Amino acid sequence: MENFSDLNTTISYFKEKVKEFVEARNWSKYHTPKNLIQAIGIEVSELSELFLFKDIKIEDILRDKKFLENISDEVADVFIYLISLVNCLELDITKIFIKKMKKNNLKYSTDEFSNGNYYKKDK
């Protein structure tokens, strides 16, 4: 097994692996933007459900290997469906990330937000 990590794996690797997985199962017909967005929402809800009625500190999460594994599985599901949406819409995730970060830097300037406060600003 290869030694994959965030340090040595490209976005294109994920896009290709998800594409291969979907095509091998002939699921492309189900991977419409609407269906994929709904699937992302469902998986985010499953991730959120893991924390429902719990007040858990990060240290506790990191110590609880089973809980961390459940979180990891749901994060992966969200990521896989997000990559499927990116593939479906033929988006370049790097380009849209950079473009959005530029907008965020303007919207949430360090002059206004370096004090640790956070609030949603109008567009």
N, C-alpha and C positions, 0 to 999 in steps of 0.2 A: 504494500500500500504506500502510495506516495505521501510525502510530508507536506500537505497543503496547510496554509495559514493565510491570514489577512496580509501578511508581509510578502507573500509570493504568488498570489492568485489574482488574476485580472477579472474585470467585469465581464469581458467577452467569454471567459471560461464559464461563468454562471449562465450567461445568456445561451450559450451553445448547449450546455448540459440540460437545461430546462427545455429548450427547443427539441432536443433529441428525445427526451422523456415523453413529451407531449405527442410528438409525431409517431413514435413507436407504438403508442396506444390509440392513435387516430382520434385524438381529443381536440384537434384544432377547431373543429366545428363548434365546440362548446366554449372555446376561449374567445368570446366576444368581449369588448370592453365592459359592457354592462355586467356580464356574468363574472368577469375577473374582479371588477370593483366590488361586487357583492361578496365574492369569496374572500377578498382581502378584509372586508368589514367583518365577516363571520370569524375569520381567524384572529383578528384583533380582539373581537369579543371573547373568544376562547382564552386568549392571553390575559385579558382583563379579568376574566372569571377566576383565574388562579389566585388573584389578589383580593377577591371579594370578601369583605368583612374581616380582613386581616390587616393589622398594622405591623408590617415587617420591616426591619432595618436591613440595609444592604449586607451587613456582616452576617446576619442570620440566614439570608438567602444563600450567600457564598458557602456557608457551612452545611447547608441542607442539600446534599448532592441530588436526591430524587426531585426535590422542588426545582432546583436549578436545571435539571434535565427536562422537566416538564416545560419550564419557561423556554429553554433552548429549542425544544420541538415546535412550540407555537411561534416563536420568532422565525424559525426556519420556514414554517408554512406561510407566514406573512411575506417573507422575502421571496419565496418561490412564486407565489401568486403575483407579487409585484414585478418580478422579472418576466413572468408570462405576459403581464400587461404591457411592459416595455417592449417585449418582442412583438406582441400583437399590433401595437401602434408604431412599430419601427422607430422607437425613440433612441437617441444617443444619450444614455444616462449621464455620462460625464459632462456633455455640453449643457444639458438641462440643469444639472447640479450647479455648475459654475455660474450659469445665468441667474439661478435663483439665489445663490449665495451673494452675488453682487447686489441683488434687490434687497436681501435681508440686511446686508451691511449698511445700505442707505437708510432703510426703514428703522433699524435698531442700531443707531450710531453709538459708538463707545462714549461719546460726550454725554449722551442721555442715559445710557444703560450700564455704565461701568460700576455703578454703586450696588449691584446685586439685585435691583428691582426688576421684576418682570411683569409685563402686562401686554395684552394684545393691542396693537395699534390698528387703526383703520387703514385701509389700503390707500 
